[in-house]
Amino acid sequence: MYSIGQAAELSGFSIDTLRYYEKIGLTKPPGRGPGGVRLYSEDDVRLLSSLHCLKRTGLSLEEMKAFLQEGRCFANPAFPLSDEDRETIAGRTQILSEHLARMEEQYLALAGIIGQTKEKLDFYHRLLEKEAAAR
């Protein structure tokens, strides 16, 4: 069992984030020890680490919640997969595919903005070079 500080360190989240995720129902409340301190199991920490990975992909909290509601963790899958497992994987694939499509749209938009910014920089550099050559 891990304290909230240990779980935070192992998962990559802050203590405040762990409390917040519990408050909004993204994670289940962990067990409690003497004095009511939160105690996180190995499974809890594994789930938190998975959430951290999802957060790094840019998924929203709502999407992360939907992802978790799709089913169990597949860190160590048992084969053959059950029908329920295949449904879970299909749901998660849908969530991630939609997220990827949005990121690709954002990437293209950002690439255009970067191109315009480079053009402006080139324009101003050439302007300064012409001014220096005219002296």
C-alpha positions, 0 to 999 in steps of 0.5 A, a space after each residue: 500500500 502506498 501513501 498519497 505522496 508515494 502514489 503521486 510520485 509513482 504516477 507522476 501526478 501531484 497530491 492535489 491532482 489525485 485528490 481532485 480526480 477522486 473528487 470529480 469521480 475520475 478515480 475511485 476513492 482509495 482505501 483508508 488507513 489509520 486516521 483516515 489517510 488514503 492508501 493506494 494499492 498497486 492497481 490504484 497506482 497502475 491506473 493512475 500511471 495509465 491516466 498520466 499517460 492519457 493526460 500526456 496525449 492531451 485527452 480531456 478529463 471527460 475523455 479520460 473518464 470515458 476511456 476508463 469506463 470502457 473497461 479494465 486495464 490491459 497492462 497484462 492481458 489474458 488471451 484469448 480476449 473475451 467479447 467484453 475485452 474486445 468491446 472495451 478495446 473497440 471503445 478505447 480505439 474510437 476515443 483515441 482515433 477521434 482524439 488523434 483526428 483532432 490533434 492532426 487538424 490542430 497540427 495542420 493549423 499550427 503548421 500553417 501559422 508557423 509557416 506564416 510566422 517564418 515568412 514574416 521573420 524572413 521579410 523583416 530580416 531581408 528588410 534589415 539587410 537591405 537597409 544595412 546594404 543601403 548605408 
